């Protein structure tokens, strides 16, 4: 598994996902946070409030209670479940803070359907998303992906290239820098192949938890310096 994650992560880097323009913030603090896996965050940063809406996916920041809806020019989102996580995990020199997890039903605008057809032919679907902060606490550049693999209690497994947000959270992270944003994966949906139809039984499966496997942490020479970590989150 570790070898597979390493290969997956190098594909991320080679695919050009390492761009961190406009998503990194320089960290002026000189001290490294003490190791704790996981640890509760003492205060809620305003990174979610400062988040710039995604170009493809409806903005869900106002959705804080089950059955709330929000519509914009990209479609309509309905909140099915939510978990305020606010936990920080230490993976080597990287601090990964998972702020929240949501299960959202999305009805994309007609103009966005083609974008999602690569992953599903359903005209509306559920997806799980997590909002994360990533911080490099070291004085050296590192390479890291917050979600290399994700699986659910329903038995579905997703790798990084099925992320619908594409917010360039994978790849290089400069010394002392941070990134924030969403990662999301369509669940219980028909595949992107026209001959595949959604299963009625599969549609009934309830998402109760997800398990995230991060990538390993690599230095600027692509040498592994820390192992990946598994993180399980329940709704």
Residue pairs with C-beta under 8 A, 6 or more apart in sequence:
1 213
2 216
2 227
2 228
5 148
5 149
5 213
5 215
5 216
5 228
6 215
6 216
6 224
8 145
8 148
8 149
8 159
8 160
8 215
9 143
9 144
9 145
9 148
9 170
9 215
9 216
9 218
10 222
12 18
12 145
12 160
12 170
12 171
12 215
13 143
13 170
13 171
13 172
13 222
17 168
17 170
17 171
18 143
18 168
18 170
18 171
18 172
19 168
19 171
20 168
20 171
20 172
20 173
20 174
20 177
20 179
21 168
23 167
23 168
23 169
23 179
23 180
23 181
24 173
24 174
24 177
24 178
24 179
25 177
25 178
25 179
25 180
26 174
26 176
26 177
27 135
27 136
27 137
27 176
27 177
27 178
28 176
29 176
32 93
32 137
32 138
33 88
33 90
33 95
33 137
35 90
36 88
36 90
37 89
37 90
37 229
38 87
38 88
38 89
38 231
39 87
39 88
39 90
40 86
40 87
40 88
41 86
41 87
41 88
41 97
44 86
44 99
45 99
45 133
47 99
47 131
47 133
47 180
48 61
48 99
48 100
48 131
48 180
49 61
50 180
51 61
51 131
51 180
51 181
51 182
53 59
53 72
54 165
54 167
54 182
56 74
56 112
56 115
56 164
56 165
56 166
57 74
57 106
57 164
57 165
57 182
57 184
58 70
58 71
58 72
58 74
58 75
58 76
58 77
58 106
58 108
59 70
59 72
59 74
59 77
60 70
60 77
60 79
60 102
60 104
60 129
62 68
62 70
63 69
63 70
63 77
63 78
63 79
63 82
63 102
63 104
64 79
64 82
65 79
65 82
66 79
66 80
66 81
66 82
67 78
67 79
67 80
68 78
68 79
69 76
69 77
69 78
69 79
70 76
70 77
71 77
73 109
73 111
74 108
74 109
74 111
74 112
75 106
75 107
75 108
75 109
75 112
76 106
76 107
77 104
77 105
77 106
77 107
78 104
78 105
78 106
78 107
79 102
79 103
79 104
80 103
80 104
80 105
80 126
81 102
81 103
81 207
81 235
82 100
82 101
82 102
82 103
82 235
83 100
83 101
83 102
83 233
83 234
83 235
84 99
84 100
85 98
85 99
85 100
85 101
85 130
85 233
86 97
86 98
86 99
86 100
87 97
87 98
88 95
88 96
88 97
89 95
89 96
89 97
89 98
89 214
89 229
89 231
90 96
91 144
91 214
91 217
91 226
91 227
91 228
91 229
92 142
92 217
92 225
92 226
92 227
93 136
93 137
93 138
93 140
93 142
93 217
93 225
93 226
94 134
94 135
94 136
94 137
94 142
94 144
94 173
94 217
94 226
95 133
95 134
95 135
95 137
96 132
96 133
96 134
96 146
96 214
96 231
97 132
97 133
97 134
97 135
98 130
98 131
98 132
98 212
98 231
98 233
99 130
99 131
99 132
99 133
100 130
100 131
101 128
101 129
101 130
101 210
101 233
101 235
102 128
102 129
103 126
103 127
103 128
103 187
103 207
103 235
104 126
104 127
104 128
104 129
104 184
105 124
105 125
105 126
106 124
106 125
106 126
106 127
107 123
107 124
108 115
108 116
108 123
108 124
113 123
116 125
116 164
116 186
117 192
118 192
119 162
119 164
119 186
119 189
119 191
119 192
120 186
120 189
120 190
120 191
120 192
121 190
121 191
121 192
121 193
121 194
121 196
122 189
122 190
122 198
125 186
125 187
125 188
125 189
126 186
126 187
126 188
126 189
126 207
127 164
127 184
127 185
127 186
127 187
128 150
128 152
128 184
128 185
128 187
128 207
128 210
129 165
129 182
129 183
129 184
129 185
130 147
130 182
130 183
130 184
130 210
130 212
130 233
131 180
131 181
131 182
132 146
132 169
132 180
132 181
132 182
132 183
133 178
133 179
133 180
134 144
134 146
134 169
134 173
134 178
134 179
134 180
135 177
135 178
136 142
136 144
136 173
136 174
136 175
136 176
136 177
136 178
137 176
138 175
138 176
139 175
139 176
140 175
140 219
140 220
141 172
141 173
141 174
141 175
141 219
141 220
142 172
142 173
142 217
142 218
142 219
142 220
142 225
143 171
143 172
143 173
143 215
143 217
143 218
143 219
143 220
143 222
144 170
144 171
144 173
144 214
144 215
144 217
144 218
145 160
145 169
145 170
145 171
145 214
145 215
146 169
146 170
146 183
146 212
146 214
146 215
147 160
147 163
147 183
147 212
147 213
147 214
148 159
148 160
148 213
148 214
148 215
148 228
149 157
149 158
149 159
149 160
149 212
149 213
150 157
150 158
150 159
150 185
150 210
150 211
150 212
150 213
151 157
151 158
151 210
151 211
152 187
152 207
152 209
152 210
152 211
153 207
153 208
153 209
153 210
154 187
154 188
154 202
154 205
154 206
154 207
156 187
156 188
158 185
160 170
162 185
162 186
163 183
163 184
163 185
164 184
164 185
164 186
165 181
165 182
165 183
165 184
167 181
167 182
167 183
168 179
168 181
169 179
169 181
169 183
170 215
172 220
173 179
187 207
188 198
188 202
188 203
188 205
188 207
189 198
190 196
190 197
190 198
207 235
208 234
208 235
209 232
209 233
209 234
209 235
210 232
210 233
211 230
211 231
211 232
211 233
212 230
212 231
212 232
212 233
213 228
213 229
213 230
213 231
214 228
214 229
214 230
214 231
215 228
216 224
216 226
216 227
216 228
217 224
217 225
217 226
218 224
218 225
219 225
